[in-house]
Amino acid sequence: MALEIIGYFLALFVGLVLGTLGGGGSILAVPILVAFFQLEPQNATVYSLFIVGVTSLFGAIQHFKSKLINPVNTLLFGVPAVISISITRLLIVPSIPQHIHLGSLAFEKNTFIMSLFAILMILASIPMIRGQKEHPGTKKNRPTILVIFGALIGVISGLVGAGGGFMIIPSLSIFMKVPIKNAIATSIVIIAINSLSGFTAELFTPNLHLNWVILLGFTLIAAAGLIIGLKLNHKIQSAKLKKGFGIFVLLIGIAILVMELVSVR
């Protein structure tokens, strides 16, 4: 019981990070659910899809009111992501072998997936930390690029049970020149779409059992944290916010990579 109380307290931090930085909810929620609520990692990813999806939905509503979201970019990015995350969760994830061999190295399925995700996070963080000049508006829409990135983010989200914020924000900020606060707002909307789509797909999984007390309790506390995070987001300068996001992603990516590679045998 004591562990669960700590876990609920950390749920506030999950929402705080999601509201401030526009990503990181799932990658924080999964280990918290495993460590403090004794959930199996596979089940924890299902829980995280619901928690982050519903929490992000609250943030999306606030960002729409603030007019920080470009509906066209969101649809071009979000629709392919919804399709690819559903295909990934239903077809691709079950088909990946439990043991993957690369030369003399042997990886468990989850270790291999999370290691790839960590490497992507590290690569995505570098240009964010270096910084680039903010543009007052977005670059001319390139529908094909947005659709491609949306589909790729959906695959990544489906594989790791994450909303994809760590990839969405760098994609919009670096390749589409979207101002960081607009990118964060768009990210939260797409995370809500991706996560809830992934959770819906999981409902068709046989023998799925959910503890709704934990699920709803964690979600409500995370939503409270998100509201606090949104207020902080408005007060932080864009350049500092971008660099802070990059550093956060880099540290989390390195931590995940080290922990996963230690388990390689």
ABEGO torsion letter per residue (X at the ends): XAAAAAAAAAAAAAAAAAAAAGBGAAAAAAAAAAAAAGBBAAAAAAAAAAAAAAAAAAAAAAAAAAGABBAAAAAAAAAAAAAAAAAAAAAAAAABBABBBBEABBBBAAAAAAAAAAAAAAAAAAAAAAEBBBBABBBBBBAAAAAAAAAAAAAAAAAAGBAGAAAAAAAAAAAAGBBAAAAAAAAAAAAAAAAAAAAAAAAABBGBBBBAAAAAAAAAAAAAAAAAAAAAAAABBAAAAAAAAAAAAAAAAAAAAAAAAAABX
